[in-house]
Amino acid sequence: MSMNAFITGVHDTAVGELPGSSVMSLHAEAAHGALADAGLAPGDIDGVICAYALTLPHLMLGSVFCEYLGIHPGFCTALSAGGASACIMIMQAAALVASGQCEHVLCVTGENRLSGLSRNGAVAALADVGHPQFEQPFGISVPAAYALVAQRYLHETGATPAELAAIAVEHRRHAGRHPKAQRREPITVAEVLASKPIASPLRMLDCCLISDGGAAVVVSSRAAARDTRGKPVEILGAGQGHTHEHIVAAPSLTDFGCKRSSATALARAGVTTADIDVAEIYDSFTITLAVELESIGFFERGEAGLAAARGELGLGGRLPCNTHGGLLSYGHAGAAGGMFHAVEAVHQLRGRAEARQVPDAKLAFVHGDGGILSAHCSLVLGVH
């Protein structure tokens, strides 16, 4: 089945510590890069979707961005779904072009989260994720909530922290092949296990980076895609899954909404997990990727870490995953973190991933999750 929507342009900025960058400068740089990649002018864009930024909180970030760029689209909004935002933006853009409401929708993200937010500011902003009545008074943090999931996962499956550490090691290996990645020096399982405890059993190297950076994609209708410069990447399927917002209300600590979102996206695309050539899946923590890989059905319960240790998530492995290094090693700049996954998938499908290219990649699976494994959105992308 076709959704009649195509990604025609992508761009991601430098990532890491970018002194002097701002939310709007990163948005603009990503947007201009994606437009250039598609061979479009700013005036060709008739839809704009932005996300959110902790360093520039605003009720109408989409309008702020359009004003900054000097464009006046027929559709403009900002949406906020944590780490699922990027995939949901692309799903929304696909619906807009498929329904004929827009021809070219720009989905743009960016944040100077490393240089523009103090450590205390970041902790305060992310504390809002906890339930104000049943969680925040008891001091829960985002890493602590994911650590609850990790404790349950290790208990139920018999997996070990060393197996989770293997996921971080493989991500760093991927990042070593990406010239723009924030952290490229190799790490070992022993180094992950010796890194600073954050929330047991998660340690510093089990956690994503904090970065400045931006990323954007242009989604075009089938007819409009013919006028663009690059190789269009088709959005074959998309789906969402929502089981809870706060971890205290999660129906399970081992199965999450990614099971439903991925099943919907794969069914709409008419493919199965076995058909996927490359996966770019949200990895805020090592445990995030482990439970998602298993809930989605790429691996059996308790097998993801073992698979990583065997090299199955690496280049040449059964499921090359997060080939840019993911949030764990490439970078995580707020909503742009999830958009980096989508941009990398497009690079892979276009054969532009250079040293990290998966040979003959035709189908990519992209997934974002927001909150504490709360909001999920899956995409299947492909080229002929």
Secondary structure as GFF3:
##gff-version 3
##sequence-region A 1 384
A	DSSP	beta_strand	5	12	.	.	.	ID=ss1
A	DSSP	alpha_helix	23	38	.	.	.	ID=ss2
A	DSSP	three_ten_helix	42	44	.	.	.	ID=ss3
A	DSSP	beta_strand	47	50	.	.	.	ID=ss4
A	DSSP	alpha_helix	61	69	.	.	.	ID=ss5
A	DSSP	beta_strand	75	78	.	.	.	ID=ss6
A	DSSP	three_ten_helix	82	84	.	.	.	ID=ss7
A	DSSP	alpha_helix	85	98	.	.	.	ID=ss8
A	DSSP	beta_strand	104	112	.	.	.	ID=ss9
A	DSSP	alpha_helix	119	127	.	.	.	ID=ss10
A	DSSP	three_ten_helix	136	138	.	.	.	ID=ss11
A	DSSP	alpha_helix	142	157	.	.	.	ID=ss12
A	DSSP	alpha_helix	161	175	.	.	.	ID=ss13
A	DSSP	alpha_helix	189	194	.	.	.	ID=ss14
A	DSSP	beta_strand	197	199	.	.	.	ID=ss15
A	DSSP	beta_strand	202	203	.	.	.	ID=ss16
A	DSSP	three_ten_helix	204	206	.	.	.	ID=ss17
A	DSSP	beta_strand	212	221	.	.	.	ID=ss18
A	DSSP	alpha_helix	222	225	.	.	.	ID=ss19
A	DSSP	beta_strand	233	242	.	.	.	ID=ss20
A	DSSP	three_ten_helix	247	249	.	.	.	ID=ss21
A	DSSP	alpha_helix	258	269	.	.	.	ID=ss22
A	DSSP	three_ten_helix	273	275	.	.	.	ID=ss23
A	DSSP	beta_strand	278	281	.	.	.	ID=ss24
A	DSSP	alpha_helix	286	296	.	.	.	ID=ss25
A	DSSP	alpha_helix	304	309	.	.	.	ID=ss26
A	DSSP	alpha_helix	326	329	.	.	.	ID=ss27
A	DSSP	alpha_helix	335	349	.	.	.	ID=ss28
A	DSSP	three_ten_helix	354	356	.	.	.	ID=ss29
A	DSSP	beta_strand	363	370	.	.	.	ID=ss30
A	DSSP	beta_strand	375	382	.	.	.	ID=ss31
###
